[in-house]
Amino acid sequence: MSDIELMKDFSLDYFRLDGKAAIVTGANKGLGMGYALALAKAGADIFLPYRSGDISEVRSLIEAEGRRVEFLQGDLTDIEHVRAIVSGCMEAYGRIDVLVNNAGTNCFCDFADFPDEGYLRVINTNLNSVYFLSHEVSRVMIAQRSGKIINIGSALSYTADERCPSYVAAKHGVIGLTRAFANELGKYNIQTNAVCPGFIETGVTAGVTSDSDFTGRITRRISAGRWGTLADIMGTIVFLASRASDYLNGSDIKVDGGFSTKLV
Ligand SMILES: NC(=O)c1ccc[n+]([C@@H]2O[C@H](COP(=O)([O-])OP(=O)(O)OC[C@H]3O[C@@H](n4cnc5c(N)ncnc54)[C@H](OP(=O)(O)O)[C@@H]3O)[C@@H](O)[C@H]2O)c1
């Protein structure tokens, strides 16, 4: 196609996900629920692995968009569950177009007392499960010769904070995996990118946001002057899942209202 034809061909349909199947881990609550709903609004059917809790709300939100959602309960640190996610999604939809590695956990403790269990649990959940699930999914995507892997990092993918060394290590590692997958899988038309949310208000951060001293210090560093919301981040997920981002590979996108660009 000529340049003119290419430009004329471009439309907002490039952001549509009709006919696509997306796996979003840990999406029955928090940010993941927003990601799953965003992908459904763009037209994708959703496969939703979750560990515990209520699935009725996310089910009704996705079904209200006229999309399908299938659930599988399990622990992402269990390789059998990871394999069952891939076979479950293939059984349900016959393809895997998008993987969002969203599920995550944390452990806070002074370094001297930091529990070995907490260190390993966070590394296994936030880093190793990203590797193992992406590894399994990549085989399907390689056969399809297409796919999008979206890893969820953090502000702590770039810097460290006190009392959470395992989270810092895992989230730095997620950026490394993103680049490694991009290098390995780009030739199969599979793009891997990371989204690094800044401070986003969800049910989980409610405890933190009620600490006005901490909130004040953080908010002063956010040039947007406020914490993020789920709606602030949903569009980035749709973009990275869609044809509109086909030439983006190995990138990490900070959705943080400017937090990371300020020194103090
Ligand atoms: N909220 C923020 O401001 C923010 C900022 C930066 C990055 N992030 C990242 O964004 C992601 C989602 O965060 P969130 O705030 O939405 O957290 P959240 O509400 O706590 O949700 C985390 C989800 O991950 C699941 N999960 C945890 N460990 C699991 C395991 N071993 N196996 C399967 N599922 C597991 C949880 O299941 P259970 O309900 O069973 O625990 C839950 O569904 C995380 O990767 C987090 O690090 C969040």
The ligand as a Gaussian input file, in Angstrom:
#p B3LYP/6-31G(d) Opt

LIG

0 1
 N       -3.099000      -0.629000      42.827000
 C       -2.004000       0.058000      42.511000
 O       -1.896000       1.265000      42.758000
 C       -0.881000      -0.629000      41.752000
 C        0.238000       0.132000      41.411000
 C        1.278000      -0.465000      40.706000
 C        1.207000      -1.793000      40.351000
 N        0.121000      -2.522000      40.701000
 C        0.094000      -3.925000      40.263000
 O       -1.133000      -4.184000      39.619000
 C       -1.511000      -5.545000      39.819000
 C       -2.901000      -5.603000      40.434000
 O       -2.881000      -4.847000      41.614000
 P       -4.209000      -4.519000      42.449000
 O       -3.903000      -3.282000      43.217000
 O       -5.376000      -4.557000      41.576000
 O       -4.188000      -5.764000      43.470000
 P       -5.372000      -6.660000      44.090000
 O       -6.669000      -5.932000      44.075000
 O       -4.817000      -7.189000      45.366000
 O       -5.509000      -7.861000      43.058000
 C       -4.500000      -8.811000      42.935000
 C       -5.081000     -10.051000      42.314000
 O       -4.016000     -10.998000      42.171000
 C       -4.461000     -12.240000      42.713000
 N       -3.366000     -13.080000      43.210000
 C       -2.443000     -12.778000      44.136000
 N       -1.637000     -13.830000      44.339000
 C       -2.089000     -14.828000      43.519000
 C       -1.689000     -16.172000      43.273000
 N       -0.651000     -16.730000      43.913000
 N       -2.384000     -16.904000      42.373000
 C       -3.435000     -16.357000      41.718000
 N       -3.866000     -15.102000      41.909000
 C       -3.191000     -14.344000      42.806000
 C       -5.373000     -11.839000      43.869000
 O       -6.138000     -12.934000      44.298000
 P       -6.696000     -13.031000      45.799000
 O       -7.923000     -12.176000      45.815000
 O       -6.965000     -14.466000      46.026000
 O       -5.608000     -12.497000      46.703000
 C       -6.156000     -10.724000      43.195000
 O       -7.173000     -11.244000      42.380000
 C       -0.430000      -6.154000      40.691000
 O        0.516000      -6.800000      39.875000
 C        0.186000      -4.950000      41.377000
 O        1.510000      -5.179000      41.771000
 C       -0.919000      -1.982000      41.411000

